[in-house]
């Protein structure tokens, strides 16, 4: 978030202030290979993975132990894998059981199915096939039972539960086997293949410290800006919901008047947005290292196993990988659903800061455990639900158009709308199916973005 009168002198210090607060196919024979998405670089080109910031590459090399070429290849492979996984998700339909990438450069894409007849079709797309017992829909249904049970029983001793797609099972982190077993039984899942892992760590919200570019809430607590957004003509930014309540006022890094929280959800979700005054100009920038920036071009959701980096005022620019989506975390302050679990480290003061995958916005830091000395686990609130819930448009480096419905009907493709993978839309009389969850932009109309949309 840039302060207009300080755009030149303070550019490096103001961009993307990242600080945490401390207060279906019937069978493989009929499926066949999905239509080609074009050369591998087309997805990378659409998502900006073929032209990464050197600061992003540097952080990936440092935190993932890669050389420059491996870091570049990884970003391109992850962008391309997301498109292939989306096509296979649509082809497999209800039999789809998840997808993930592996390897130093994310070269190996694995797609899971519950039907052996799908193996040939998956391999025809250059992916590794694995046959499992439960569909992704089955796993989500089981997790929803745990979510429901958490509303009836205490979860202090079972602070985290999530879908582990590569293992095709639900995992519960508990302080003891007895606590984990009791939680599973309360959810009516006794006898199911639910993994219970022991932990002594409890995720906590990352808030209340000093350092770096920040914004202040009601003159006291401090947090970091996540991503710049607009709502109509109103500019602002998103951040973590635990940073402030609706109506709370904010001041910028220089303690000048900045804005007001328009909406805030916490617990259940950890999301908020702040409307800023006309002295603050939204930009697509995220603060990287050495005072430099990375520019965001969209919000396509990364696969499990993909690399992600975050910006925070306490520990700066840090990278790791996505471990699971749709994790539930039971903080002492309340339970939050739908978070993404990562291997990125964070410390108090990093809350609310942005997570990116290449040039794609992923979410804002919620909380975690561990630190950046010994390593840790950090969770982020995905950005697409924030944009959808609050009716916001992400500020990107890609040319935008005013959101407008191009055709009549609820399924007409509309710029500014968040589309989940698998959603079907119509554009210029042609039907398309979404390959990767993202917020639609004017420059990303379906016909020109085979990385995001499949023509039916």
DRENBATI-574262 format. One line per 2 residues: their letters; for each residue z, x, y of C-alpha. Coordinates in Angstrom, 3 decimals, padded with zeros to 6 digits. Layout:
N
a = Z:X:Y | ...
***
This chain:
456
xx = 000.000:000.000:000.000 | -001.136:001.662:003.220
xx = 000.480:001.239:006.591 | -002.464:000.721:008.929
xx = -001.261:002.933:011.793 | -000.548:005.812:009.412
xx = -003.670:005.694:007.246 | -004.663:009.305:007.960
xx = -001.397:011.142:008.395 | 000.401:009.408:005.576
xx = -002.438:008.555:003.160 | -001.143:010.658:000.281
xx = 002.426:009.459:000.747 | 001.629:005.780:000.987
xx = -000.965:004.923:-001.624 | 000.323:002.868:-004.537
xx = 004.006:003.443:-003.938 | 005.351:003.525:-007.472
xx = 009.149:003.408:-007.629 | 011.570:001.536:-009.841
xx = 014.422:-000.528:-008.446 | 017.828:000.480:-009.549
xx = 020.080:-002.532:-008.287 | -015.805:-016.729:-036.711
xx = -017.983:-015.678:-039.514 | -017.721:-017.429:-042.936
xx = -018.244:-014.206:-044.905 | -019.312:-010.625:-044.438
xx = -022.773:-011.382:-045.786 | -023.380:-013.961:-043.092
xx = -021.500:-011.985:-040.470 | -023.531:-008.817:-040.500
xx = -023.190:-006.364:-037.677 | -022.368:-007.934:-034.331
xx = -025.111:-007.540:-031.707 | -025.139:-004.037:-030.348
xx = -023.258:-003.567:-027.101 | -025.624:-000.864:-025.941
xx = -024.883:002.861:-025.902 | -021.278:003.963:-026.139
xx = -021.191:004.906:-022.486 | -021.964:001.363:-021.285
xx = -018.393:000.159:-021.798 | -017.022:003.336:-020.239
xx = -019.346:002.896:-017.283 | -018.307:-000.725:-016.734
xx = -014.592:000.133:-016.871 | -014.859:003.401:-014.933
xx = -013.737:005.528:-017.889 | -016.745:007.838:-017.529
xx = -015.637:009.026:-014.090 | -011.857:009.541:-014.333
xx = -009.735:011.045:-011.602 | -009.014:014.755:-012.214
xx = -005.334:013.948:-011.633 | -005.399:011.411:-014.461
xx = -007.058:013.969:-016.729 | -004.472:016.574:-015.783
xx = -001.579:014.276:-016.656 | -003.153:013.324:-019.993
xx = -003.542:017.005:-020.846 | 000.083:017.719:-019.966
xx = 001.722:014.739:-021.664 | -000.543:014.283:-024.716
xx = -001.278:017.952:-025.379 | -005.034:017.692:-024.819
xx = -007.623:019.971:-023.242 | -009.903:018.722:-020.464
xx = -012.767:017.780:-022.792 | -010.472:015.912:-025.185
xx = -008.900:013.950:-022.328 | -012.332:012.894:-021.051
xx = -013.556:011.974:-024.529 | -010.409:009.954:-025.187
xx = -010.925:007.724:-022.150 | -014.566:007.048:-023.054
xx = -013.733:006.370:-026.712 | -010.935:003.957:-025.770
xx = -013.196:001.992:-023.446 | -015.915:001.741:-026.090
xx = -013.405:000.844:-028.823 | -012.090:-002.067:-026.787
xx = -015.549:-003.634:-026.695 | -016.198:-003.126:-030.418
xx = -012.768:-004.516:-031.264 | -013.478:-007.569:-029.117
xx = -016.753:-008.264:-030.909 | -015.087:-007.951:-034.293
xx = -012.188:-010.186:-033.166 | -014.690:-012.890:-032.276
xx = -016.622:-012.425:-035.534 | -013.572:-012.508:-037.796
xx = -011.976:-015.478:-036.068 | -008.762:-016.624:-037.772
xx = -008.944:-013.731:-040.243 | -008.508:-011.136:-037.487
xx = -005.241:-009.224:-037.881 | -005.376:-006.746:-034.994
xx = -007.062:-003.528:-033.880 | -005.903:-000.085:-032.785
xx = -007.146:003.428:-032.075 | -005.929:006.743:-033.470
xx = -006.580:010.464:-033.221 | -006.418:013.068:-030.450
xx = -009.454:011.558:-028.740 | -008.953:007.964:-030.001
xx = -012.130:008.411:-032.033 | -010.953:006.228:-034.924
xx = -010.924:002.463:-034.360 | -009.231:000.430:-037.090
xx = -009.691:-003.336:-037.405 | -007.538:-005.397:-039.778
xx = -008.616:-008.516:-041.650 | -007.106:-010.711:-044.351
xx = -010.382:-011.000:-046.304 | -011.982:-008.149:-048.285
xx = -015.390:-009.737:-047.676 | -015.145:-008.624:-044.034
xx = -014.946:-004.896:-044.810 | -018.704:-004.280:-044.762
xx = -019.131:-006.046:-041.410 | -016.281:-004.063:-039.860
xx = -017.618:-000.745:-041.125 | -021.092:-001.632:-039.869
xx = -019.605:-001.531:-036.385 | -018.369:002.030:-036.931
xx = -014.752:000.953:-037.376 | -012.348:001.607:-040.220
xx = -011.441:-001.593:-042.078 | -008.028:-002.393:-043.510
xx = -007.157:-005.517:-045.489 | -003.691:-006.953:-044.847
xx = -001.684:-010.031:-045.788 | -000.998:-011.642:-042.390
xx = -003.342:-012.622:-039.606 | -002.429:-011.816:-036.028
xx = -001.819:-015.527:-035.534 | 000.676:-015.482:-038.436
xx = 002.545:-012.549:-036.894 | 002.673:-014.238:-033.508
xx = 004.056:-017.408:-035.086 | 006.830:-015.405:-036.774
xx = 007.697:-013.645:-033.530 | 007.883:-016.987:-031.743
xx = 010.593:-018.003:-034.228 | 012.591:-014.926:-033.224
xx = 012.029:-015.757:-029.550 | 013.332:-019.270:-030.172
xx = 016.355:-018.001:-032.101 | 017.201:-015.680:-029.200
xx = 017.827:-018.775:-027.105 | 020.519:-019.903:-029.534
xx = 022.264:-016.678:-030.579 | 023.299:-013.515:-028.806
xx = 020.902:-010.556:-028.909 | 023.118:-007.811:-027.522
xx = 023.018:-006.080:-030.934 | 019.272:-006.716:-031.423
xx = 017.816:-005.594:-028.093 | 014.103:-005.371:-029.025
xx = 011.635:-007.132:-031.349 | 007.849:-006.930:-031.463
xx = 004.661:-007.218:-033.528 | 003.711:-003.876:-035.103
xx = -000.026:-004.429:-035.613 | -000.768:-001.245:-037.618
xx = 002.072:-002.076:-040.041 | 001.148:-005.790:-040.122
xx = 004.747:-006.863:-039.709 | 007.434:-007.871:-037.223
xx = 009.930:-005.169:-036.280 | 013.473:-005.764:-035.017
xx = 015.503:-002.963:-033.449 | 019.204:-003.462:-034.078
xx = 022.448:-001.551:-033.712 | 023.278:-002.286:-037.369
xx = 021.588:-003.634:-040.474 | 023.978:-006.591:-040.461
xx = 023.063:-007.529:-036.889 | 019.353:-007.309:-037.613
xx = 019.662:-009.360:-040.795 | 021.724:-012.045:-039.044
xx = 019.101:-012.367:-036.282 | 016.274:-012.675:-038.822
xx = 018.219:-015.328:-040.733 | 018.944:-017.253:-037.538
xx = 015.188:-017.395:-036.921 | 014.596:-018.879:-040.389
xx = 012.708:-015.783:-041.500 | 014.995:-014.660:-044.334
xx = 012.888:-013.342:-047.191 | 009.951:-012.541:-044.895
xx = 008.687:-008.975:-044.555 | 010.532:-008.194:-041.316
xx = 011.309:-004.566:-040.624 | 014.717:-003.670:-039.167
xx = 015.164:-000.256:-037.572 | 018.472:001.147:-036.384
xx = 018.904:002.226:-032.768 | 021.747:003.332:-030.536
xx = 019.642:002.951:-027.394 | 019.621:-000.155:-025.251
xx = 016.733:-000.690:-022.817 | 017.940:-001.019:-019.248
xx = 016.244:-001.986:-016.012 | 015.170:001.036:-013.994
xx = 016.561:000.496:-010.521 | 018.771:001.756:-007.637
xx = 017.857:005.391:-006.856 | 016.104:007.295:-004.084
xx = 013.013:009.432:-003.870 | 009.296:009.089:-003.173
xx = 007.425:006.309:-001.443 | 009.272:003.037:-001.743
xx = 010.007:-000.340:-000.286 | 013.451:-001.711:000.430
xx = 014.721:-005.188:-000.361 | 017.013:-006.916:002.165
xx = 017.774:-003.503:003.666 | 019.537:-002.153:000.589
xx = 017.985:-002.088:-002.897 | 014.838:-000.047:-003.391
xx = 011.754:-000.492:-005.606 | 008.136:000.656:-005.933
xx = 004.897:-001.152:-005.225 | 002.863:-001.918:-008.339
xx = -000.700:-002.918:-007.366 | -002.255:-004.286:-004.183
xx = -003.356:-007.931:-004.410 | -004.599:-010.757:-002.245
xx = -004.111:-014.509:-002.339 | -006.848:-016.030:-000.266
xx = -006.648:-014.089:002.994 | -003.035:-013.020:002.432
xx = -002.530:-009.388:001.408 | 000.400:-008.139:-000.634
xx = 001.443:-006.369:-003.807 | 002.942:-007.064:-007.214
xx = 006.097:-005.471:-008.535 | 008.873:-006.147:-011.053
xx = 010.655:-009.490:-010.861 | 014.092:-007.896:-011.098
xx = 013.370:-006.079:-007.826 | 013.991:-009.166:-005.693
xx = 014.172:-012.938:-005.507 | 011.894:-015.322:-003.641
xx = 012.611:-015.184:000.072 | 013.983:-011.628:000.041
xx = 012.566:-009.517:002.870 | 011.140:-006.040:002.477
xx = 010.676:-002.973:004.642 | 008.301:-000.130:003.889
xx = 008.831:003.555:003.210 | 009.401:004.102:006.940
xx = 011.851:001.183:007.220 | 009.446:-000.874:009.336
xx = 009.021:-004.591:008.629 | 006.734:-005.141:005.661
xx = 006.870:-008.543:003.954 | 008.616:-011.247:001.945
xx = 008.892:-012.022:-001.768 | 006.731:-015.104:-002.329
xx = 007.559:-015.599:-006.001 | 009.724:-013.836:-008.558
xx = 010.334:-014.478:-012.248 | 013.188:-012.775:-014.107
xx = 014.331:-013.014:-016.843 | 011.803:-014.551:-019.335
xx = 009.160:-012.519:-017.479 | 009.556:-009.558:-015.111
xx = 007.051:-010.244:-012.338 | 007.013:-010.775:-008.576
xx = 004.691:-010.545:-005.615 | 005.321:-009.708:-001.988
xx = 003.174:-010.960:000.915 | 002.854:-008.271:003.587
xx = 002.316:-008.501:007.335 | -000.903:-007.398:009.047
xx = 000.377:-003.852:009.554 | -000.067:-003.176:005.838
xx = -003.513:-002.881:004.279 | -004.132:-003.357:000.547
xx = -005.989:-000.543:-001.248 | -007.062:000.032:-004.867
xx = -005.101:003.298:-004.963 | -002.328:004.350:-007.326
xx = -000.342:007.442:-006.406 | -000.928:010.230:-008.924
xx = 000.326:013.794:-008.705 | 000.339:016.268:-005.828
xx = -000.115:013.480:-003.285 | -003.457:012.387:-004.738
xx = -004.630:008.959:-005.895 | -006.314:007.189:-008.779
xx = -008.410:004.141:-007.920 | -008.195:000.933:-009.936
xx = -011.471:-000.819:-010.830 | -010.216:-003.731:-012.946
xx = -007.603:-005.023:-015.386 | -009.120:-004.847:-018.889
xx = -006.243:-004.697:-021.377 | -005.938:-001.477:-023.406
xx = -005.747:-001.426:-027.220 | -002.710:-000.345:-029.208
xx = -002.885:003.445:-029.456 | -004.710:003.857:-026.145
xx = -003.462:006.283:-023.504 | -001.667:004.962:-020.412
xx = -000.172:006.619:-017.333 | 002.315:005.331:-014.789
xx = 003.434:006.220:-011.294 | 007.083:006.209:-010.259
xx = 009.077:007.599:-007.364 | 011.683:009.278:-009.552
xx = 009.625:011.025:-012.211 | 006.139:010.857:-010.682
xx = 002.986:010.637:-012.778 | 003.661:010.397:-016.530
xx = 001.458:009.534:-019.514 | 001.781:008.372:-023.117
xx = 000.287:005.735:-025.418 | 000.534:001.983:-026.007
xx = 002.680:001.267:-029.060 | 002.752:-002.542:-029.149
xx = 001.865:-005.540:-027.032 | 003.956:-008.719:-026.823
xx = 007.339:-007.074:-027.245 | 010.545:-008.921:-026.420
xx = 013.378:-006.966:-024.802 | 016.915:-008.263:-024.435
xx = 018.340:-006.550:-021.341 | 021.996:-007.091:-020.405
xx = 020.643:-009.115:-017.450 | 018.480:-011.363:-019.643
xx = 015.644:-011.524:-022.164 | 012.027:-010.750:-021.204
xx = 009.069:-011.735:-023.416 | 005.494:-010.441:-023.471
xx = 006.158:-006.827:-022.480 | 004.109:-003.842:-023.644
xx = 005.964:-000.988:-025.360 | 004.848:002.586:-024.625
xx = 005.774:006.211:-025.317 | 005.746:006.975:-021.583
xx = 009.062:008.212:-020.224 | 010.753:006.760:-017.132
xx = 014.057:006.941:-015.296 | 016.003:004.800:-012.832
xx = 013.991:004.439:-009.657 | 010.627:004.077:-011.447
xx = 010.842:000.226:-011.772 | 007.989:-001.859:-010.423
xx = 005.546:001.062:-010.395 | 002.007:000.745:-011.807
xx = 000.703:001.511:-015.299 | -003.018:002.311:-015.666
xx = -005.364:003.039:-018.568 | -008.175:005.129:-017.128
xx = -009.183:003.093:-014.079 | -007.849:-000.210:-015.442
xx = -004.591:-001.729:-014.174 | -002.238:-002.550:-017.058
xx = 001.119:-003.631:-015.633 | 004.287:-002.741:-013.742
xx = 007.283:-000.853:-015.112 | 010.088:-003.101:-016.299
xx = 012.664:-000.918:-018.077 | 013.296:001.287:-021.066
xx = 015.516:003.848:-022.732 | 015.707:007.638:-022.797
xx = 014.528:009.894:-019.963 | 011.800:012.365:-019.029
xx = 013.785:015.376:-020.240 | 014.324:014.338:-023.853
xx = 011.626:011.633:-023.966 | 011.897:007.890:-023.996
xx = 010.393:004.440:-024.428 | 009.235:002.369:-021.461
xx = 008.129:-001.267:-021.271 | 005.763:-002.751:-018.721
xx = 005.078:-006.304:-017.611 | 001.307:-006.819:-018.119
xx = -000.581:-007.398:-014.889 | -003.017:-010.111:-016.053
xx = -000.276:-012.738:-016.588 | 001.045:-011.896:-013.111
xx = -002.375:-012.482:-011.557 | -002.791:-015.742:-013.479
xx = 000.723:-017.117:-012.882 | 000.736:-016.396:-009.155
xx = -002.973:-017.007:-008.440 | -003.568:-013.469:-007.193
xx = -006.658:-011.267:-007.037 | -006.277:-007.590:-007.879
xx = -007.517:-005.204:-005.194 | -010.070:-002.883:-006.814
xx = -012.538:-000.167:-005.895 | -015.299:-002.387:-007.304
xx = -017.156:-004.636:-004.888 | -015.555:-008.082:-004.864
xx = -016.908:-011.507:-004.050 | -015.004:-014.564:-002.936
xx = -013.825:-016.425:-006.038 | -016.092:-019.377:-006.627
xx = -017.006:-021.630:-009.511 | -020.682:-021.073:-010.262
xx = -021.173:-024.164:-012.445 | -019.394:-027.457:-012.995
xx = -016.910:-027.789:-015.828 | -013.635:-026.270:-016.948
xx = -015.459:-023.593:-018.979 | -017.632:-022.320:-016.133
xx = -017.185:-018.592:-015.512 | -015.268:-018.102:-012.263
xx = -014.593:-014.867:-010.401 | -010.867:-014.300:-009.891
xx = -009.813:-016.104:-013.066 | -007.953:-014.244:-015.849
xx = -009.723:-014.593:-019.201 | -008.053:-013.956:-022.555
xx = -010.010:-012.294:-025.365 | -011.843:-014.973:-027.347
xx = -012.236:-017.411:-024.429 | -015.663:-019.095:-024.179
xx = -017.358:-019.648:-020.791 | -020.703:-020.751:-019.391
xx = -022.707:-018.867:-016.771 | -026.246:-019.809:-015.640
xx = -026.558:-022.136:-018.608 | -025.648:-019.428:-021.151
xx = -022.453:-019.353:-023.241 | -020.409:-016.142:-023.533
xx = -017.229:-015.155:-025.389 | -014.656:-012.797:-023.847
xx = -014.174:-009.445:-025.614 | -011.231:-007.992:-023.660
xx = -008.536:-009.735:-021.632 | -009.213:-009.135:-017.908
xx = -009.457:-010.711:-014.468 | -013.069:-011.612:-013.693
xx = -014.626:-009.980:-010.654 | -017.830:-010.770:-008.810
xx = -019.299:-007.484:-009.996 | -018.370:-008.311:-013.609
xx = -020.482:-011.430:-014.259 | -021.002:-011.901:-018.022
xx = -024.733:-011.136:-018.168 | -024.215:-007.679:-016.703
xx = -021.053:-006.665:-018.557 | -021.589:-006.520:-022.343
xx = -018.412:-004.419:-022.439 | -016.445:-007.562:-021.541
xx = -018.603:-010.512:-022.642 | -020.630:-011.344:-025.757
xx = -023.561:-013.729:-025.441 | -023.416:-016.558:-027.991
***
